[in-house]
């Protein structure tokens, strides 16, 4: 059984890497669930889900970047509707700009979380694995 699960996980990981996000979505197609959107030089795109424990853990960890990397704009796209996101994620509204994919219609592989870094709108790649926090800090000028 372990072998089957490991093989399935490996296939899922390989499939996810072949469908990496190569451009930012058209954020003009929808309004943010919270606040407003204005593109910044450094953008971290996080694809997550309200009910996904891994997504919630990543979002919680990445709030550490708020004071260390104030020049990093953190954007979250979740498949749920505006009301669900508002009810479930309001505690993170000061750290992230949230979009509902029901409105945005951004096509991507539905594996969560996925984290991508963009500089001046150009993809710098997907940030994966352990140490996501330090990998981001290595690519974005931070104060500490």
C-alpha positions in Angstrom: 0.0 0.0 0.0 2.9 2.4 0.8 4.4 1.7 -2.6 1.1 2.6 -4.3 0.8 5.8 -2.3 4.4 6.8 -3.0 4.0 6.1 -6.7 0.8 8.2 -6.8 2.4 11.1 -5.0 5.4 10.9 -7.4 3.1 11.0 -10.4 1.1 13.9 -8.9 4.3 15.9 -8.3 5.6 15.3 -11.8 2.3 16.3 -13.3 2.2 19.5 -11.3 5.7 20.5 -12.3 4.9 20.2 -16.0 2.1 22.7 -15.7 3.9 25.5 -13.9 2.4 28.9 -14.1 4.2 31.0 -16.6 2.3 34.3 -16.2 0.2 36.2 -13.8 -3.6 36.0 -14.2 -5.5 39.0 -15.5 -6.4 40.6 -12.1 -8.5 43.2 -13.9 -11.0 40.4 -14.6 -12.1 40.4 -11.0 -11.9 42.6 -7.9 -10.1 41.4 -4.8 -12.1 39.9 -2.0 -10.3 42.3 0.3 -8.8 45.7 -0.4 -7.6 46.7 -3.8 -5.0 45.5 -6.3 -2.1 47.4 -7.7 0.8 45.4 -9.1 4.1 45.6 -7.3 7.7 44.8 -8.4 7.9 41.6 -6.3 4.8 39.4 -6.3 4.2 36.1 -4.6 1.3 34.2 -6.1 -0.2 31.5 -3.8 -2.8 29.1 -5.1 -4.6 27.6 -2.2 -7.8 26.4 -0.8 -9.8 27.3 2.3 -10.2 23.7 3.4 -6.7 22.7 2.7 -4.6 22.3 5.8 -1.3 22.6 3.8 -2.5 25.9 2.3 -3.4 27.3 5.7 0.0 26.2 7.1 1.8 27.9 4.2 -0.2 31.1 4.5 0.4 31.2 8.3 4.2 30.7 7.8 4.5 33.3 5.0 3.0 36.0 7.2 6.5 36.3 8.7 7.4 38.0 5.5 5.1 41.0 6.3 7.7 42.9 8.3 10.8 41.4 6.7 9.9 41.9 3.1 7.4 44.8 2.9 8.1 45.2 -0.8 6.7 41.7 -1.5 3.1 41.7 -2.6 1.4 38.4 -1.6 -1.6 37.4 -3.6 -3.8 34.3 -2.9 -6.2 32.7 -5.4 -8.7 30.3 -3.9 -11.4 28.3 -5.7 -14.1 29.2 -3.2 -16.5 32.1 -3.6 -16.1 35.5 -2.1 -18.3 34.8 1.0 -16.5 31.7 1.9 -13.1 33.4 1.6 -14.3 36.4 3.6 -15.6 34.2 6.4 -12.6 31.9 6.5 -9.6 34.1 5.8 -10.4 37.5 7.2 -7.7 37.0 9.9 -5.2 37.0 7.0 -6.5 40.0 5.1 -3.8 42.3 6.4 -1.1 40.1 5.0 -2.6 39.0 1.6 -4.7 40.2 -1.2 -7.3 37.4 -1.9 -9.1 36.6 -5.1 -11.9 34.1 -5.8 -11.2 31.9 -8.7 -14.9 31.7 -9.3 -14.6 35.2 -10.6 -11.0 35.2 -11.9 -11.3 31.9 -13.9 -7.5 31.3 -13.7 -6.7 27.9 -15.1 -4.1 25.9 -13.1 -3.5 22.4 -11.8 -5.7 21.9 -8.7 -3.0 20.9 -6.3 -2.6 23.1 -3.2 -0.7 25.0 -2.2 1.4 26.2 -5.1 3.7 29.2 -4.6 5.2 31.2 -7.5 7.4 34.3 -7.5 7.2 37.0 -10.1 9.5 40.0 -10.5 8.2 42.9 -12.7 5.5 40.5 -13.9 8.1 37.9 -15.1 8.0 34.4 -13.6 11.0 33.5 -11.4 9.7 30.0 -10.9 7.8 27.9 -8.5 9.0 27.8 -4.8 8.6 24.3 -3.5 9.6 22.0 -0.7 10.8 22.6 2.8 12.2 26.0 3.5 9.9 28.0 1.3 10.3 31.0 3.6 14.1 31.1 3.2 13.9 30.4 -0.5 11.7 33.5 -1.0 14.0 35.6 1.1 17.0 34.5 -1.0 15.3 35.9 -4.1 13.6 39.0 -2.8 15.5 41.9 -1.2 14.3 41.9 2.4 15.3 44.1 5.3 16.6 41.3 7.5 
